[in-house]
Amino acid sequence: MSYYARHVFFCCNQRDNGEQCCNDRGSQKMRDYAKDRVKQLKLSGPGKVRVNQSGCLDRCKEGPVMVIYPEAVWYTYVDRDDIDEIIDEHIVHGRIVSRLRI
């Protein structure tokens, strides 16, 4: 059994060379929001959900991006409503959000 039931990674990479990156599209703010929301819902901790930031996940052109394990489902998102939908549907109910999947 894994230490966490689900592990959520937000690409928060910042590129200095002018190339497109997830952090330019607000990924850090969305990661912070998701982490707080998961805590508010009492879904965080061992045996539950962990929300982390990561370095480059190498899909910046599709970004911002996040990936949820163990399912290895990749998402893009625009705003808090998208993050809420991913949390409510995927994390809480185990249903993949097809419209945001990449």
N, C-alpha and C positions, 0 to 999 in steps of 0.2 A: 504494500500500500504506500502511496506517495505521502510525503509530509503534508502537502496541500492537495485538496480535491481539484482545485483549478488554480493555474498560475497565469496571470495576465501581464503581458509585456507591452508597454507603449514605447515605440521608437521616439526618443527625444534627442536624436542626433542633431548637432549644429555644425554645418559645414561653413568653413571660412572662405572657400574659393568661389562663392557665388552660385554653386550648383544647388538645385532644389533639395530641400531637406524637410523632414517632418516638423522640426522645432519651429521653422519659419511659419508653419501653419497652425501653431498653437498647441502642439502636442503636450508640452509640459503642463500647461494649464488644464488640459483635459485629463491628463494622468492624475494630477492633484485632485481634481473634481471626482474622478472615478474612485480613487483611494478613499476619500472622505465619505462618499456615498456608500461604498461597500462597508465601511466601518459603522456608519449610521444604521445600516440594515442588519448589523451584527453578523455579517458574513465573513469577517476577516479572522485570520488566525490559523493555527495548526489544525489540519483536518478540514479546513474550509477554503478560503480564497486568499491569495496574495496578489497584490497589484504592485508592479515594479516598473521602473523606467529601464530602458536599454539603450545601448549605443545603436549604431546603424544596423537596421535589419535588412538593408539592401533592396528595399522596395519603395524608395522615396518618391518615384514618379507616380505611384498609386496612392500616395499618402495624403494626409497623415495615416499611419498604419499602427495596428495593434494585433497581437496574436494571443489566442487563449489555448493553453495546454491543459489537459492531455489531448484534447481533440485536434489540436493544430489547426484551428480555424482562424483565418486572417480576415481582418475587417479594416475598412476605412470609415471615416466619420467626419462630420462637419461641425457639430455643435453639441451642447449638453443633451438635447433631446435624443440625438443618436446614441450617446453614451448611456443615457437612461434606458433606452430600448435594448441595447446590448446587455446591460446588467439585468434588467427585468426578464428578458426573454432567455438569453443564453445562460447567464450565471445562476439565476434563480430557478428557471423552469427547464433548462437544458435544451431549449429550442434555438436552432441557428437562425440568425436574422439574415435571410437570403439577400435582401436589398442592399445590405452593407458589406456583404462578403466579397472578398477579392481572391 
